Each structure stands twice: as structure tokens, then as C-alpha cells.
Amino acid sequence: MTNTVQRFGCISRLCLGPLNAGLALALVLGVNATPLAQAQAYRESTIYTFTDTPDGASPWAGLIRSGAGTLYGTTYDGGVYGQGTVFKVDATGKETVLYSFTGYPDAAKPQAVLFRSGAGTLYGTTTYYGGAGSWGAVFKLDTNGEETVLYSFTGGIDGGYPDGGLVGDKAGNLYGTTVDGGEGSGCYYGGCGTVFKVDATGTETVLYSFTAGTEGQYPVEGLVRDAAGNLYGITYQGGKSTCNNGSGTGCGTVFELDNTGKLTVLHNFTGGKDGAYPDAPLVRDARGNLYGTTLEGGTGCKPYGCGTVFKVDVTGKETVLHAFTGGVDGAGGASSLVLDANGNLYGASGGGAHNQGMVFKLDSTGKETVLHSFTGGIDGGSPVGGLVRDKAGNLYGTTGGGGALGCGAYSNGCGTVFKLVP
């Protein structure tokens, strides 16, 4: 089966899988792995360390947090059947496996953040292997721990490989994207991707099919939805016909899909200072500005740049807020961002003082502060999932590796859940 590794090359979070993401980024970007002296701005503590079976391994996705302080997430590996888990970690650090995936025809190998309804039901996607056709699935997990596959993708016009998370509306509909499938043509294999809706009965509707044209291709992440029902997202490639490295597939786009099904490209990345290959979900502020990250581009690193943090305003104007240099300040492949009430952004990326990933803060003036650099040891490494922030300003996240070294296929640890305290 042709997969995302073959299409994109192993530079995207899509193909990091159980590998050490910090190492993968170092190999791709040519980052100097020599540890550098650095003051840590936040105090890091490991809330939970994964051990593979039966508690899970490789939590590549970020967390969500309930009002009571319980954290919910997924692991790509581990669990009872080795097909990944849905877990929760309470305020005391106790981990509970809510569900262990079994694989075909069940969902399997989740690597996207969960969506939680007001009633406490969890929804998510699995990209590879899972579902009746092994093209990925949308699943539901109720408060009793009963799992239901709401929809299994076929890789045809309905889409295939939903890599990003879901967003819901008050009617119980779920919205997301697939990397493959759809009615579009001109892409390597299986279509150029879709935006889809799955209703409460499990009926799927394709809202938009991408082509190899200027609107972009391969929407690798989830969506943001506004009060009017408009959806916002990114495509990993497509847009303009050339990119900074001479690729004819384009450097990606930021798009809006309105509630009538009309798609508008808000920004076409060029691969220069503005960035290339957006690879994390967007976040939207109260004024409608969108914030995200790119894997390449910017002014740091040669020849293609180490990635950026960017803003796209309501007029479609893009501003680069920070260009990573590939050293202590981080490298491309940053996670989804968290925005606070003062306009500060928080995220995680590759690079850092030990080249095992780091967590950063970016203030409204564009000044970056490194909050923590992971060592790849007991504190974890490769924080490729997004962050969640509580009212006290504490940050919570996951690392895909590190923790209990010796665990996992590469003995580099099965990952952790961490907390950063100001």
C-alpha cells in the first residue's frame, strides 16, 4: 500500500510514527545535535511515563483537558493488542486506559487529538490500518468505555487517511479532513484529500474534494470552525506551482471553506520567508486571525529554512511571527499552538538545547522564550503533539519518546505526559 511516507518523504509528522521525532528532524534539517547551555523558564515534571503494555506507548497526539483537570489522549502503539489506546490521566497522575484498539475492522493507531462533547463522549480518528477498509476511521468512545466505529473510509470519493482531529457542532456533527481520496485528480495516489462531515448516525458527507490545483492538496490536519459554521484549515502541499526547493507541488495553503461549500485560499506559501509546508492545526482568535506553523521556510537554516510561526489575518495577509533557526530556539515541525488572553502563543517543536524537542512561548511582539528543552531521558523527548493550558498558566503535553528508556521498538522510551509550571 502506498502511504504518506512514500508520497511526502519522511519530513512530516505523518511519517514520524514510533521513530524518535527529534532525531528525524535533526537528520532532515541538519540540526547540530550538540547540547547547548540554556536556562529553563518553566519547571517541568513528568506526570506519567508509558510502559507499552497494557498502558500504551508513543502518545503522538496532544491532550485535551476537562474542567476537573482530567487529561485525555491517545497512544499510537501499545495497549492490550499493540494497536494503541485512548487514556486519561487524573489530577493525581493516575493513568487509566479507557480503550485498547484491536485493529481491523476496529479503528487502530490513533495519532490525532481527541474531541470531547459536553456529555463527555470522546471522538477521534485513526489514520492507517484501522477501519473496515484499512483507510482510517472515525470512532466514538462513550463514558462507559464502549467504542463504536462511526465511519470507515474506503479511499475512494469519500476520502482516506484522516490524519487530523475532529471538531463538532451543537447538532452532533463532526468535521475533519482526509489526506487521500476524494474526487480530485492529479495527485500521486488515491486523490488529493477531502473535507468531510460525519453526522450522529455515522453518515459521511464530503464537503470538498481537493485537486492538484491552486487550492492546495493533502489537508493533513484538523479544522477550526467559527460561530457561523465556516471551516478553516491547511494543506501540506499545493497552491503555487513551485516551491523553494524546486518542487512542482507547491508549498501549501491556508484555506477557508464557508458554510455553502465555497473554498477560498487565504494564503499560498511560497517557500521563502513566509514559510513552506504547514503541518499543524490552526488556532483562531476572537478577531478571526489564524495562527499556525510551517515545517520549512523562513530565514533560519539553509537551504530551505527551519520553519516558522505565522499569522494570517481576516484579509488574508500573512505575517511571520518567528522563524526558527534549528538550534536552541527550535526547528520546523512545531505542534499546534495555544493562545492566551494576552496574545501570547505556546507550542512545541523539534530542536532545543539537546535536539530532543522543546516548548516555547512567543509574545505578541514576536519575542520567543524557550520554556523547556527536553533531554530524551526520563523527562521525555519529541513533543510533537499540541499543548493544553489551564487557568493558572500551567502547560500540559505529551512526548512521543523518552521516559522509561529501554521501552519501545527502538528502546528510546515509550513517551510521557508532562506538565510545565511557570
VENMOCOR-V140758 format. One record per backbone hydrogen bond with DSSP energy under -1.0 kcal/mol. CO is the residue of the C=O (numbers start at 0). NH is the residue of the N-H. If there is no record, write none. Layout:
BEGIN
CO_NH ; CO_NH
END
This chain:
BEGIN
2_6 ; 3_7 ; 4_8 ; 8_10 ; 11_14 ; 12_15 ; 15_18 ; 19_23 ; 20_24 ; 21_25 ; 22_26 ; 23_27 ; 24_28 ; 25_29 ; 42_420 ; 44_418 ; 47_416 ; 50_52 ; 51_55 ; 51_78 ; 55_51 ; 56_76 ; 57_59 ; 57_75 ; 63_71 ; 65_68 ; 69_65 ; 70_88 ; 71_63 ; 72_86 ; 74_84 ; 76_56 ; 77_83 ; 82_108 ; 83_100 ; 84_74 ; 85_97 ; 85_98 ; 86_72 ; 87_95 ; 88_70 ; 89_92 ; 93_89 ; 95_87 ; 98_85 ; 102_105 ; 105_130 ; 106_102 ; 114_122 ; 116_119 ; 120_116 ; 121_140 ; 122_114 ; 123_138 ; 125_136 ; 127_129 ; 129_135 ; 134_160 ; 135_152 ; 136_125 ; 137_149 ; 137_150 ; 138_123 ; 139_147 ; 140_121 ; 141_144 ; 145_141 ; 147_139 ; 150_137 ; 155_158 ; 155_181 ; 158_154 ; 159_179 ; 160_162 ; 160_178 ; 166_174 ; 168_171 ; 172_168 ; 173_197 ; 174_166 ; 175_195 ; 177_193 ; 179_159 ; 180_192 ; 184_211 ; 189_180 ; 191_217 ; 192_209 ; 193_177 ; 194_206 ; 194_207 ; 195_175 ; 196_204 ; 197_173 ; 198_201 ; 202_198 ; 204_196 ; 207_194 ; 212_215 ; 212_238 ; 216_236 ; 217_219 ; 217_235 ; 223_231 ; 225_228 ; 229_225 ; 230_256 ; 231_223 ; 232_254 ; 234_252 ; 236_216 ; 237_251 ; 242_245 ; 248_237 ; 250_276 ; 251_268 ; 252_234 ; 253_265 ; 253_266 ; 254_232 ; 255_263 ; 256_230 ; 257_260 ; 261_257 ; 263_255 ; 266_253 ; 271_274 ; 271_297 ; 274_270 ; 275_295 ; 276_294 ; 282_290 ; 284_287 ; 288_284 ; 289_311 ; 290_282 ; 291_309 ; 292_278 ; 295_275 ; 296_306 ; 299_305 ; 303_296 ; 306_323 ; 307_293 ; 308_320 ; 308_321 ; 309_291 ; 310_318 ; 311_289 ; 312_315 ; 316_312 ; 318_310 ; 321_308 ; 326_329 ; 326_351 ; 329_325 ; 337_345 ; 339_342 ; 343_339 ; 344_361 ; 345_337 ; 346_359 ; 347_334 ; 348_357 ; 349_330 ; 350_356 ; 351_354 ; 352_35 ; 355_381 ; 356_373 ; 357_348 ; 358_370 ; 358_371 ; 359_346 ; 360_368 ; 361_344 ; 362_365 ; 366_362 ; 368_360 ; 370_41 ; 371_358 ; 376_379 ; 376_402 ; 379_375 ; 380_400 ; 381_383 ; 381_399 ; 387_395 ; 389_392 ; 393_389 ; 394_419 ; 395_387 ; 396_417 ; 398_415 ; 400_380 ; 401_414 ; 402_404 ; 403_406 ; 406_412 ; 407_410 ; 410_405 ; 411_401 ; 413_57 ; 414_49 ; 415_398 ; 416_46 ; 416_47 ; 417_396 ; 418_44 ; 419_394 ; 420_42
END
